[in-house]
Structure formats: C-alpha cells, structure tokens
Amino acid sequence: MRIVAAMSGGVDSSVAAALLAEEGHDVVGLSMQLYDQREGGQQFGSCCTLDDLHDARRVAARLGIPHYIVNFERQFDQQVVSRFVGEYTAARTPIPCVRCNSDLKFTALLERAHGLDAPAVATGHYARVERSADGTYLLKRGVDAAKDQSYFLFGLTQAQLACARFPLGARRKPEVRAYAEARSLPVARKPDSHEICFVPDGDYAAFVARRAPDAVRPGRIVDGAGRTLGRHAGVHRFTVGQRRGLGISGPAPLYVTELDAASGRVTVGPRAALERSTLRAGAVNWIAGRAPSGPLRAAAQIRHRHAAAPARVSVLEDGAAHVEFEEAQPAITPGQAVVFYDGATVLGGGWIEK
C-alpha cells in the first residue's frame, strides 16, 4: 500500500516511516513548511525549522523513500496561529496542537495523499486506531501512558480515522529510541520538542501583543467580591489557575479563577475557588460520527496532563455538551479541550466554553 508519512524531522515520525517501509509499504515522506524559511523571515521555535526539514530529508534518504516538502504557510497562519492569538485576546487558553492535528495536518495531508494515489496517512502520534464489529473506527490511547497523544486527536472524523495510521501506538518511547538506534537513523538521539513551535521562548503574552496590539487593553484585578486589588496590562497575560506573575500579594496564595475579556477583569481567589463540578463544551466531535442518544458515563479529561475523572455527559441540542463531574475538578479552563473516554477508547471531545 502507498502511504504518505508526515515527517517532522523528529525521532517519532522518522520511526513511524521506517516501520512502514520495513513492512513493505510504498512510503512517501511529506514534511510541512509552516513559515517563511528565507533569510529575514520569521523564525519560530525548535520544531518545524529548516534544520528539521533537513533532518527529515536525511532520514528519508536513509530509508530509501521519496521525500517532499509541502508549503502550508498560509493554512498554518490562518488555522493555527491566528486562532491562537484570537483565543488569548478573548480570555481563553488555546491548544494549538489540536488545531494543527485535526484542522491542518490530517485535512491537508489527506488531500495531498489522494493526489499521490495514497489511501493512507501515517504520523508519529502515540495513539491507536481499531475497528469495531460494526465497522466503526475507534480512536484509542497509545499503550505508553506517558506519551499518549489521543487527547490531541479528538477532532478526527470517521473518514480521517479510516485513512490514519499510527505505527507507534502499540510501542513505548524507549522502544522507539532503540529502534531508531538499531536502524542508524540520523535523528535517533535528537531531543523531543515540547514547546509550541511558534512561541519558542514561552512568552505567549509578548507574541499575542505583537500579533494583535489593538486587542491588548489594561484592566482590573479583583477578588471574588469585586474589590480592586491591582491592575494589569491585558487579559491575554493570564490563564485560569495561574498563580505566578499576578503582580499582587496577599496573606495567602492567590490564583486566577475567572477572566472576562469584555470588561478586562481578572478575578483571583484562594485555591479552593478554582474547583468546579460542571462545564459546558462546544463544537463537540463524537468519534463514532453521531452523538449518543442520551446521557452517558465517561472519564472526562480537561487537560493533556489531567487524570481523566468520572463524569456524566449530557448532549445538548446545539452540538454542545454539559459535563458534570462526580468530584469537583481544579482549574477548568475555557479554551482548553475536554475529551471523553471509555477506558482507553476516545468517545469524543469538545472545547470548554464555561
């Protein structure tokens, strides 16, 4: 089978391509150029760089597979970077990796794959795709709990899952490194990239201010009773649950408990004030392609590193969902995703609205 392998230049995507080639597939490597690589162009972080594209090409040469670079600069800016900035200025905390995976990587790469007569696209995600007895495609957690990336893939559709291949889903990270060493892949010892590629220094506030200066407005920091405790330079500088960098002090630690973009108000309070038992999620995607007929019990995960917690999920008429946890959860954050699991199986997920 001809399979397009998304190659970022890292060890995971390189091993994914190598495993498929070893199985005898006709593998075509594709790397995404996400921003201007010319001298003087904007340089982002330590992933998706010119060096990464060179590494991907070196791996492809080692494997003896063709390799192409596709230009996704416009799509990346519109679908990932601009949304990231818009979310922060609207007092939400975005997850650009989810947008990049579902809205850009799979959608755009599948289009390119079809043009190459390739029925499948492979990535280096630690996740699994299986098929149920009735033919429905199931998205499951990777077997390596420490590397599982199914949370970032909740937006995939049945059509996309039918074409998706995740060769690393049944492997653990040490096995992947060992395989890369055994195959003498030039990226075998390359460190993993953890930061958001277009904010390499972690200074989200400065990045947002540069991209949307007109949307940055000062406001008040208040307590739960509305009393003014201080002032700030913009809600984009804060996220729910934040403790450091508030610019105020008190007899006990204070945390951001609520953000309001319209008024510019940042509300703070004690840690206990962060706990919530319910949330509303919008734009919910159900992996099965259809919403459940009634409320269901699931384990709901509100952040990538959050331990999924037992909850009751009720489907709403507008494509949203109401989630009620058995026990209150800390720092439920608008803009983040909530993903619903039944054991290792992803049922669906959506974007936390409130």
NUSELUM-490367 format. One record per residue (C-alpha): residue number from 1; residue in one letter; y, x, z. Coordinates in steps of 0.25 Angstrom, whole numbers. Layout:
BEGIN
n:NUM, res:A, yy:Y, xx:X, zz:Z
...
***
This chain:
BEGIN
n:1, res:M, yy:0, xx:0, zz:0
n:2, res:R, yy:14, xx:5, zz:-3
n:3, res:I, yy:22, xx:5, zz:10
n:4, res:V, yy:37, xx:8, zz:12
n:5, res:A, yy:38, xx:17, zz:24
n:6, res:A, yy:52, xx:17, zz:31
n:7, res:M, yy:54, xx:31, zz:35
n:8, res:S, yy:66, xx:35, zz:44
n:9, res:G, yy:62, xx:49, zz:46
n:10, res:G, yy:57, xx:48, zz:60
n:11, res:V, yy:42, xx:50, zz:64
n:12, res:D, yy:39, xx:35, zz:65
n:13, res:S, yy:42, xx:31, zz:51
n:14, res:S, yy:36, xx:44, zz:46
n:15, res:V, yy:23, xx:42, zz:53
n:16, res:A, yy:23, xx:27, zz:48
n:17, res:A, yy:24, xx:32, zz:34
n:18, res:A, yy:14, xx:43, zz:36
n:19, res:L, yy:3, xx:33, zz:42
n:20, res:L, yy:5, xx:24, zz:30
n:21, res:A, yy:4, xx:35, zz:20
n:22, res:E, yy:-9, xx:40, zz:27
n:23, res:E, yy:-15, xx:26, zz:26
n:24, res:G, yy:-13, xx:28, zz:11
n:25, res:H, yy:-1, xx:19, zz:9
n:26, res:D, yy:9, xx:21, zz:-2
n:27, res:V, yy:20, xx:24, zz:7
n:28, res:V, yy:35, xx:25, zz:2
n:29, res:G, yy:45, xx:30, zz:12
n:30, res:L, yy:59, xx:24, zz:13
n:31, res:S, yy:70, xx:29, zz:22
n:32, res:M, yy:83, xx:21, zz:25
n:33, res:Q, yy:96, xx:27, zz:23
n:34, res:L, yy:105, xx:19, zz:33
n:35, res:Y, yy:118, xx:26, zz:32
n:36, res:D, yy:126, xx:36, zz:23
n:37, res:Q, yy:120, xx:49, zz:23
n:38, res:R, yy:131, xx:56, zz:15
n:39, res:E, yy:139, xx:67, zz:22
n:40, res:G, yy:150, xx:59, zz:29
n:41, res:G, yy:142, xx:46, zz:30
n:42, res:Q, yy:140, xx:40, zz:44
n:43, res:Q, yy:129, xx:47, zz:51
n:44, res:F, yy:121, xx:39, zz:61
n:45, res:G, yy:110, xx:44, zz:70
n:46, res:S, yy:97, xx:52, zz:71
n:47, res:C, yy:89, xx:42, zz:63
n:48, res:C, yy:91, xx:37, zz:49
n:49, res:T, yy:98, xx:50, zz:46
n:50, res:L, yy:98, xx:59, zz:34
n:51, res:D, yy:88, xx:68, zz:41
n:52, res:D, yy:79, xx:56, zz:44
n:53, res:L, yy:79, xx:53, zz:29
n:54, res:H, yy:75, xx:67, zz:26
n:55, res:D, yy:64, xx:67, zz:37
n:56, res:A, yy:58, xx:54, zz:30
n:57, res:R, yy:58, xx:61, zz:17
n:58, res:R, yy:51, xx:73, zz:23
n:59, res:V, yy:40, xx:64, zz:29
n:60, res:A, yy:38, xx:56, zz:16
n:61, res:A, yy:37, xx:70, zz:9
n:62, res:R, yy:26, xx:74, zz:19
n:63, res:L, yy:19, xx:61, zz:17
n:64, res:G, yy:20, xx:62, zz:2
n:65, res:I, yy:27, xx:48, zz:1
n:66, res:P, yy:39, xx:44, zz:-7
n:67, res:H, yy:52, xx:42, zz:1
n:68, res:Y, yy:65, xx:35, zz:-2
n:69, res:I, yy:78, xx:33, zz:5
n:70, res:V, yy:84, xx:19, zz:4
n:71, res:N, yy:99, xx:16, zz:7
n:72, res:F, yy:101, xx:6, zz:18
n:73, res:E, yy:115, xx:10, zz:22
n:74, res:R, yy:121, xx:-4, zz:19
n:75, res:Q, yy:110, xx:-12, zz:25
n:76, res:F, yy:109, xx:-3, zz:37
n:77, res:D, yy:124, xx:-5, zz:40
n:78, res:Q, yy:124, xx:-20, zz:38
n:79, res:Q, yy:112, xx:-24, zz:45
n:80, res:V, yy:111, xx:-14, zz:56
n:81, res:V, yy:124, xx:-6, zz:59
n:82, res:S, yy:134, xx:-18, zz:57
n:83, res:R, yy:125, xx:-27, zz:65
n:84, res:F, yy:124, xx:-17, zz:76
n:85, res:V, yy:139, xx:-16, zz:77
n:86, res:G, yy:141, xx:-31, zz:76
n:87, res:E, yy:131, xx:-33, zz:87
n:88, res:Y, yy:138, xx:-24, zz:97
n:89, res:T, yy:152, xx:-30, zz:94
n:90, res:A, yy:146, xx:-43, zz:97
n:91, res:A, yy:142, xx:-39, zz:110
n:92, res:R, yy:127, xx:-38, zz:107
n:93, res:T, yy:118, xx:-26, zz:107
n:94, res:P, yy:111, xx:-24, zz:94
n:95, res:I, yy:97, xx:-17, zz:90
n:96, res:P, yy:100, xx:-11, zz:76
n:97, res:C, yy:86, xx:-6, zz:75
n:98, res:V, yy:81, xx:-21, zz:74
n:99, res:R, yy:90, xx:-24, zz:63
n:100, res:C, yy:87, xx:-11, zz:56
n:101, res:N, yy:72, xx:-14, zz:56
n:102, res:S, yy:72, xx:-29, zz:52
n:103, res:D, yy:84, xx:-31, zz:44
n:104, res:L, yy:85, xx:-17, zz:37
n:105, res:K, yy:72, xx:-9, zz:38
n:106, res:F, yy:62, xx:-19, zz:34
n:107, res:T, yy:70, xx:-28, zz:26
n:108, res:A, yy:76, xx:-17, zz:17
n:109, res:L, yy:63, xx:-8, zz:17
n:110, res:L, yy:55, xx:-20, zz:13
n:111, res:E, yy:64, xx:-23, zz:1
n:112, res:R, yy:63, xx:-8, zz:-3
n:113, res:A, yy:48, xx:-8, zz:-1
n:114, res:H, yy:46, xx:-20, zz:-10
n:115, res:G, yy:54, xx:-13, zz:-21
n:116, res:L, yy:43, xx:-2, zz:-19
n:117, res:D, yy:32, xx:-11, zz:-20
n:118, res:A, yy:28, xx:-8, zz:-6
n:119, res:P, yy:24, xx:-20, zz:2
n:120, res:A, yy:26, xx:-14, zz:16
n:121, res:V, yy:36, xx:-6, zz:24
n:122, res:A, yy:32, xx:3, zz:35
n:123, res:T, yy:41, xx:8, zz:47
n:124, res:G, yy:38, xx:17, zz:59
n:125, res:H, yy:40, xx:6, zz:69
n:126, res:Y, yy:31, xx:5, zz:81
n:127, res:A, yy:26, xx:-9, zz:78
n:128, res:R, yy:15, xx:-17, zz:72
n:129, res:V, yy:12, xx:-28, zz:62
n:130, res:E, yy:0, xx:-36, zz:63
n:131, res:R, yy:-5, xx:-49, zz:56
n:132, res:S, yy:-10, xx:-61, zz:64
n:133, res:A, yy:-21, xx:-70, zz:59
n:134, res:D, yy:-12, xx:-80, zz:53
n:135, res:G, yy:-5, xx:-69, zz:44
n:136, res:T, yy:8, xx:-68, zz:53
n:137, res:Y, yy:13, xx:-53, zz:54
n:138, res:L, yy:14, xx:-49, zz:69
n:139, res:L, yy:24, xx:-38, zz:74
n:140, res:K, yy:19, xx:-31, zz:86
n:141, res:R, yy:23, xx:-20, zz:95
n:142, res:G, yy:19, xx:-5, zz:92
n:143, res:V, yy:8, xx:0, zz:101
n:144, res:D, yy:17, xx:11, zz:106
n:145, res:A, yy:25, xx:2, zz:116
n:146, res:A, yy:35, xx:14, zz:118
n:147, res:K, yy:38, xx:13, zz:103
n:148, res:D, yy:36, xx:-1, zz:100
n:149, res:Q, yy:47, xx:-6, zz:90
n:150, res:S, yy:43, xx:-20, zz:87
n:151, res:Y, yy:55, xx:-25, zz:95
n:152, res:F, yy:64, xx:-20, zz:83
n:153, res:L, yy:55, xx:-27, zz:73
n:154, res:F, yy:56, xx:-42, zz:78
n:155, res:G, yy:65, xx:-46, zz:66
n:156, res:L, yy:54, xx:-43, zz:55
n:157, res:T, yy:49, xx:-55, zz:47
n:158, res:Q, yy:34, xx:-58, zz:43
n:159, res:A, yy:38, xx:-53, zz:29
n:160, res:Q, yy:43, xx:-40, zz:35
n:161, res:L, yy:31, xx:-38, zz:44
n:162, res:A, yy:21, xx:-41, zz:32
n:163, res:C, yy:27, xx:-28, zz:26
n:164, res:A, yy:29, xx:-20, zz:38
n:165, res:R, yy:20, xx:-8, zz:42
n:166, res:F, yy:21, xx:-1, zz:56
n:167, res:P, yy:12, xx:11, zz:55
n:168, res:L, yy:16, xx:16, zz:69
n:169, res:G, yy:14, xx:2, zz:76
n:170, res:A, yy:0, xx:6, zz:82
n:171, res:R, yy:4, xx:20, zz:85
n:172, res:R, yy:11, xx:27, zz:97
n:173, res:K, yy:22, xx:37, zz:95
n:174, res:P, yy:15, xx:49, zz:100
n:175, res:E, yy:4, xx:46, zz:89
n:176, res:V, yy:15, xx:45, zz:78
n:177, res:R, yy:21, xx:58, zz:82
n:178, res:A, yy:7, xx:64, zz:82
n:179, res:Y, yy:4, xx:59, zz:68
n:180, res:A, yy:17, xx:64, zz:63
n:181, res:E, yy:14, xx:78, zz:68
n:182, res:A, yy:0, xx:77, zz:62
n:183, res:R, yy:6, xx:73, zz:49
n:184, res:S, yy:16, xx:84, zz:50
n:185, res:L, yy:27, xx:74, zz:47
n:186, res:P, yy:41, xx:81, zz:48
n:187, res:V, yy:46, xx:71, zz:58
n:188, res:A, yy:35, xx:72, zz:68
n:189, res:R, yy:43, xx:77, zz:79
n:190, res:K, yy:56, xx:70, zz:75
n:191, res:P, yy:62, xx:63, zz:87
n:192, res:D, yy:63, xx:48, zz:87
n:193, res:S, yy:77, xx:42, zz:85
n:194, res:H, yy:81, xx:32, zz:96
n:195, res:E, yy:96, xx:29, zz:94
n:196, res:I, yy:102, xx:19, zz:84
n:197, res:C, yy:103, xx:27, zz:71
n:198, res:F, yy:118, xx:23, zz:69
n:199, res:V, yy:122, xx:26, zz:83
n:200, res:P, yy:116, xx:39, zz:86
n:201, res:D, yy:125, xx:42, zz:98
n:202, res:G, yy:122, xx:29, zz:105
n:203, res:D, yy:137, xx:25, zz:105
n:204, res:Y, yy:136, xx:11, zz:100
n:205, res:A, yy:150, xx:7, zz:104
n:206, res:A, yy:157, xx:18, zz:96
n:207, res:F, yy:148, xx:15, zz:84
n:208, res:V, yy:152, xx:0, zz:85
n:209, res:A, yy:166, xx:3, zz:87
n:210, res:R, yy:167, xx:12, zz:75
n:211, res:R, yy:160, xx:1, zz:66
n:212, res:A, yy:167, xx:-11, zz:72
n:213, res:P, yy:181, xx:-7, zz:78
n:214, res:D, yy:187, xx:-21, zz:77
n:215, res:A, yy:176, xx:-27, zz:85
n:216, res:V, yy:177, xx:-18, zz:97
n:217, res:R, yy:186, xx:-25, zz:107
n:218, res:P, yy:188, xx:-22, zz:122
n:219, res:G, yy:185, xx:-32, zz:133
n:220, res:R, yy:182, xx:-34, zz:148
n:221, res:I, yy:170, xx:-30, zz:156
n:222, res:V, yy:168, xx:-41, zz:166
n:223, res:D, yy:158, xx:-45, zz:177
n:224, res:G, yy:149, xx:-58, zz:178
n:225, res:A, yy:161, xx:-65, zz:184
n:226, res:G, yy:170, xx:-61, zz:173
n:227, res:R, yy:179, xx:-51, zz:181
n:228, res:T, yy:184, xx:-40, zz:173
n:229, res:L, yy:178, xx:-26, zz:177
n:230, res:G, yy:183, xx:-18, zz:165
n:231, res:R, yy:186, xx:-17, zz:151
n:232, res:H, yy:178, xx:-12, zz:139
n:233, res:A, yy:180, xx:-7, zz:124
n:234, res:G, yy:171, xx:-17, zz:117
n:235, res:V, yy:158, xx:-25, zz:120
n:236, res:H, yy:151, xx:-16, zz:110
n:237, res:R, yy:150, xx:-6, zz:120
n:238, res:F, yy:141, xx:-14, zz:129
n:239, res:T, yy:127, xx:-20, zz:129
n:240, res:V, yy:121, xx:-29, zz:139
n:241, res:G, yy:114, xx:-21, zz:150
n:242, res:Q, yy:123, xx:-9, zz:149
n:243, res:R, yy:127, xx:-2, zz:162
n:244, res:R, yy:134, xx:11, zz:158
n:245, res:G, yy:147, xx:12, zz:151
n:246, res:L, yy:153, xx:0, zz:156
n:247, res:G, yy:166, xx:7, zz:161
n:248, res:I, yy:166, xx:-1, zz:175
n:249, res:S, yy:159, xx:1, zz:188
n:250, res:G, yy:155, xx:-7, zz:200
n:251, res:P, yy:147, xx:-7, zz:213
n:252, res:A, yy:134, xx:-10, zz:205
n:253, res:P, yy:130, xx:-6, zz:191
n:254, res:L, yy:135, xx:-16, zz:180
n:255, res:Y, yy:128, xx:-20, zz:167
n:256, res:V, yy:133, xx:-27, zz:155
n:257, res:T, yy:128, xx:-41, zz:156
n:258, res:E, yy:135, xx:-48, zz:144
n:259, res:L, yy:144, xx:-45, zz:132
n:260, res:D, yy:154, xx:-54, zz:125
n:261, res:A, yy:160, xx:-50, zz:112
n:262, res:A, yy:169, xx:-61, zz:111
n:263, res:S, yy:177, xx:-59, zz:124
n:264, res:G, yy:173, xx:-44, zz:125
n:265, res:R, yy:168, xx:-46, zz:138
n:266, res:V, yy:157, xx:-37, zz:144
n:267, res:T, yy:150, xx:-43, zz:157
n:268, res:V, yy:144, xx:-34, zz:167
n:269, res:G, yy:136, xx:-36, zz:179
n:270, res:P, yy:124, xx:-31, zz:188
n:271, res:R, yy:111, xx:-28, zz:182
n:272, res:A, yy:105, xx:-42, zz:187
n:273, res:A, yy:115, xx:-49, zz:178
n:274, res:L, yy:108, xx:-43, zz:166
n:275, res:E, yy:96, xx:-51, zz:168
n:276, res:R, yy:94, xx:-63, zz:159
n:277, res:S, yy:82, xx:-72, zz:157
n:278, res:T, yy:85, xx:-78, zz:143
n:279, res:L, yy:91, xx:-75, zz:130
n:280, res:R, yy:93, xx:-81, zz:116
n:281, res:A, yy:89, xx:-73, zz:104
n:282, res:G, yy:94, xx:-76, zz:90
n:283, res:A, yy:89, xx:-73, zz:76
n:284, res:V, yy:74, xx:-73, zz:81
n:285, res:N, yy:64, xx:-68, zz:72
n:286, res:W, yy:49, xx:-73, zz:74
n:287, res:I, yy:39, xx:-63, zz:69
n:288, res:A, yy:30, xx:-74, zz:64
n:289, res:G, yy:41, xx:-79, zz:55
n:290, res:R, yy:42, xx:-92, zz:63
n:291, res:A, yy:47, xx:-96, zz:77
n:292, res:P, yy:37, xx:-101, zz:87
n:293, res:S, yy:37, xx:-116, zz:89
n:294, res:G, yy:40, xx:-115, zz:103
n:295, res:P, yy:44, xx:-106, zz:115
n:296, res:L, yy:35, xx:-94, zz:117
n:297, res:R, yy:32, xx:-84, zz:128
n:298, res:A, yy:35, xx:-70, zz:123
n:299, res:A, yy:39, xx:-56, zz:128
n:300, res:A, yy:53, xx:-54, zz:125
n:301, res:Q, yy:59, xx:-40, zz:123
n:302, res:I, yy:74, xx:-39, zz:123
n:303, res:R, yy:76, xx:-24, zz:120
n:304, res:H, yy:68, xx:-14, zz:114
n:305, res:R, yy:64, xx:-7, zz:127
n:306, res:H, yy:63, xx:-20, zz:135
n:307, res:A, yy:50, xx:-24, zz:140
n:308, res:A, yy:47, xx:-38, zz:134
n:309, res:A, yy:48, xx:-49, zz:144
n:310, res:P, yy:41, xx:-62, zz:145
n:311, res:A, yy:49, xx:-74, zz:139
n:312, res:R, yy:50, xx:-88, zz:134
n:313, res:V, yy:55, xx:-88, zz:119
n:314, res:S, yy:61, xx:-101, zz:114
n:315, res:V, yy:64, xx:-103, zz:99
n:316, res:L, yy:78, xx:-109, zz:96
n:317, res:E, yy:82, xx:-117, zz:84
n:318, res:D, yy:92, xx:-107, zz:79
n:319, res:G, yy:82, xx:-95, zz:77
n:320, res:A, yy:85, xx:-90, zz:91
n:321, res:A, yy:76, xx:-90, zz:103
n:322, res:H, yy:78, xx:-92, zz:118
n:323, res:V, yy:71, xx:-82, zz:127
n:324, res:E, yy:68, xx:-84, zz:142
n:325, res:F, yy:62, xx:-72, zz:150
n:326, res:E, yy:53, xx:-74, zz:162
n:327, res:E, yy:61, xx:-64, zz:169
n:328, res:A, yy:76, xx:-60, zz:167
n:329, res:Q, yy:78, xx:-48, zz:157
n:330, res:P, yy:89, xx:-38, zz:159
n:331, res:A, yy:100, xx:-36, zz:148
n:332, res:I, yy:96, xx:-46, zz:138
n:333, res:T, yy:106, xx:-41, zz:127
n:334, res:P, yy:112, xx:-49, zz:115
n:335, res:G, yy:109, xx:-41, zz:102
n:336, res:Q, yy:96, xx:-36, zz:106
n:337, res:A, yy:83, xx:-42, zz:101
n:338, res:V, yy:73, xx:-50, zz:109
n:339, res:V, yy:59, xx:-48, zz:104
n:340, res:F, yy:47, xx:-57, zz:107
n:341, res:Y, yy:33, xx:-52, zz:109
n:342, res:D, yy:19, xx:-58, zz:112
n:343, res:G, yy:12, xx:-46, zz:117
n:344, res:A, yy:14, xx:-35, zz:106
n:345, res:T, yy:18, xx:-45, zz:95
n:346, res:V, yy:32, xx:-48, zz:92
n:347, res:L, yy:35, xx:-63, zz:91
n:348, res:G, yy:49, xx:-61, zz:86
n:349, res:G, yy:63, xx:-58, zz:91
n:350, res:G, yy:78, xx:-61, zz:90
n:351, res:W, yy:92, xx:-56, zz:94
n:352, res:I, yy:97, xx:-58, zz:108
n:353, res:E, yy:109, xx:-67, zz:107
n:354, res:K, yy:112, xx:-70, zz:122
***
